[in-house]
């Protein structure tokens, strides 16, 4: 046995864990490999159509109640809070246009994505994390099944497809809430309200909202799947995966919102 202190010091340096900066770059590389694998698996057969439809149902249909309630209340509150400011300038007739622009450009995609990040992202992270720590994913690999395609690809595709649909649904429900508030306050009919609201909407607004919703949906799916698929440390790891899916997903959504607003502003100027 070598008792030389210099040799022991060298060995300790060799087994020393990597620094924070190194771990950060290693994590970024793992995320890059995870995303790259998703795009490879998404376009290669076999395709898990039934599982994709089931995930769309879980993400979309089961989120309708929460999104409907939140969207309707948001439309009512935003309209009520905006009216006094417009009334100071005698511009309350612009209220339908203001609500439509705010909902379609920002509130609908952002609100839908944040709700989905909390509900769907945590569910995906916890579900895949539980499967990882109980070795169900390892069992799928041994049985010649591709767990990545079945578990990850379907969930990311489902969130990417479903979030844009839910975004426009949130916008519609929000407009109904705004309509109720305007009708109670000013007696404006539904036909006139929607006519004034749609006059201010451009094709660029629809495209921008759709692309943002697609990006947000992909972010929610990929973050939740990455955290769950790579979780460890037993039940503690499952909770950490669910929590990280929500926190990181929401953080990235806000970053993407800031960048997308600046990007699409270039086309409006």
N, C-alpha and C positions, 0 to 999 in steps of 0.2 A: 504493500500500500504506500502510495506516494504522499509523504507528509510535508513536502516542500511548500512553504507558504506562497511562494511566487506562482507555483503551478495551480494552487487552489484559487488564487486571485484571478488567473487567466480563465479558469473554468467558470468562475462566477460571472465574469464578463461575457463569456460565450453564451450562457444560458439566460442572460438578462433579457427580460421582456422588452419588446420594441416600444419606442416612445409614442407619445400621443399623436405626433405628426405622422409617424410611420403607420400607426393603426388607422388613422383617418384615410390615408391614401390606399391602404389595403382594403378598407371598407368600400371606398369609392370604386376600386377595381372589381370587387365582388358584386357590387350593384350593377356595374357596367356589364359584367358577364351574365348576370341574372336577366337583365333587360334584353341583351343580345340573344340569349337562349329563348326568351319568350317569342321574339320575332321569328326565330328559326322554327320553333314548334308550331306557331300559329298558322304557318303556310304549308306545313308538311302533313300529309295524311298519316294515320287515320284521323278523322275529325270527330270530335265528341259533341255531336249535335244535340242529343238528348240532355246531356249534362249542361250544355250552354243554355238551353231553354229553361232548365230548372233553375239555374243561377240567375237568369234574367227575371224569372218569376220571384225568386227570393229577394233580389235587390230592388226590383221595381214595384211589384204589386204590394208587397208587404211594407213598403215605405210610403204608400199613398196617403194613409190616414195622417201620419205625422206631417208630411209635406203639405197636405191640403190645409190642415189647421194652421201651420206656420205661415204658409203663403197668404191665406185669407186675412189673417191678423196683420201681417206685414203690409198688405195693400191698404187696409183700413187705417192703420196707425200712420203710415207714410202720408196718406192723403190728408188726414186730420192735422198732422204737424206742418204740412206744407201750405195749407190754406191761409193761415194768418200772414205769412210772409208775402204771398201773392196778393192778398187783399190790401196790403199797404200800398201797392202800386196799381190797384184796380185791375189786376190780371188774373182773377180767379177762373176766367174762361180758359186759361192755359193749363189748368190743373189736369185734365185728362191726358194731354200731351206730355206733361212733366212726369206723370206717373208711368205712362207707357215707356218713355225713354229710360227712366230710372230702372224699371223692372227688367226690361229686355236687355239693356246694356250691361247692367251690373248686378242688381239685387237677385234676379231669378237664378242665374248660373252660380253666383257666389253662395247664396242661401241654400240652394239645393245641394251643392257640393259639400258645404260644411255639415249639413245634416247627415249626408251620406257618409262623410268621413267619420262622424261619431257613431253612427248606427252600423253601417256596412263595413267600414274599415276595421272597427274593433271586432266585429263578428268574424271576418275573414282571418284576422290575426290570431284570435283565440282558437278558432276551429282548426286551422292548419298547425298552430303551435301544439294543440292537444294531440293531434295526429302524429306530430314529430316526436314528442316526448314519450308517447305510448308505443312508438316504433311501428305504427301502422303504415307510414310512408316507406319504411325499410321493408316491410312485408310486401308491399305492392311492387317494389323493385325486384324482390326475390321471385315473385310470381310472374315475372316477365311483363308486367304492366308498367306503362310510362306514367309515374305519378305526377311529373311536372306538367305534362299535357293535360291530364285529367283534372288535376287540382288547381294549378296555377293559370294555365292558358285560358281555361273556360271562365274563371272568375274575373280575370283582367278584361277579357273580351266582353263579358256581360256588363261590367261596370262602365266600360267605354261606350257601349251601345245604349245602356239604360239611362245614364245620367243626362245626356242631351234630351231624351224624351221627357224625363221628369222636369227638366229645366223649363221647357215650353209649357208643360202642365202647371208648374209653379207660377209662371207668368200669367197664365189664363186665370188661375184661382186668385192671384193677387189683384188682377184687374176687376174681378167680380167683387172683391172686398172694397176696392176703391169706388166701384160703381154704387155699392150700397151706401157708402158714406156720402158720396155726392148726391145721390137721390134723396137721402134723408135731410141733407142740409140745403140743397138748392132745387130739388125736384127735377133734375135732369134725367131724361129718359135713356134707356139702354142704347137705342139706335144712334142718337146724337152723341152719346158718350163715346161709343166705340168708333164712330166716324171721325170724331176729333182726335181720338187717340191714335188711330191707324194712319192718319195723315202725316204724323211726325215720324213714323217708322220708315227707315230706308232698307234697301236690300243689303247694304253693308252692315247694318245693325244685326240683321238676322244671321248673316254669315259669321260675323264676329262672335255673337253669342253661341252659335253652334260649335265653332272651333274651340272656344274656351271651355264649353261643357265637355267636349270630347277629351281635351287635355286634362281637365280636372278629373273626369271619370277614369282615365288611364292612370293618373297619379294615385288615386284612391286604391285602385285594384293592385297596382304593382307594389305600392308601399305595404299594404296589408299582407299580400302574399309573400313578399320578401321577409318581413318580420316574422310571420308565422312559420314559413318553410325552413328558416334558419334558426329557429328558437332552440333553446337548450335549458338545462338546469331545472328540469322537472316542472312542477306546478308554478314555481316562481317565474320560470321562463315563459309560461303561457300568459300569465298576467302582464309581464313586461312586454310581450309581443303585442297584446291587445292595446296596452297603453301607448306604446311607441307608434303603433299604426295610426292612432288618432292624432297624437301630438305632431308627428312628422308630416302626416298627410295634410293637416290644417296649415302647418307652417309653409309647406311647399305650395299649397293652393293660394295663399296670400302673396307669396313671391311671384307666382305665375300670373296672378291678377294684376299686380303692379306692372310687370313686363308687358303683358298683353294690352293693357290700357295705353301704354306709351307706343306700342307698335301700331295699333289700329288708329291712334290719333294722327299718325303720319298720313293715313289715307283720307282722313276727314278734313285735313287742313288744305 
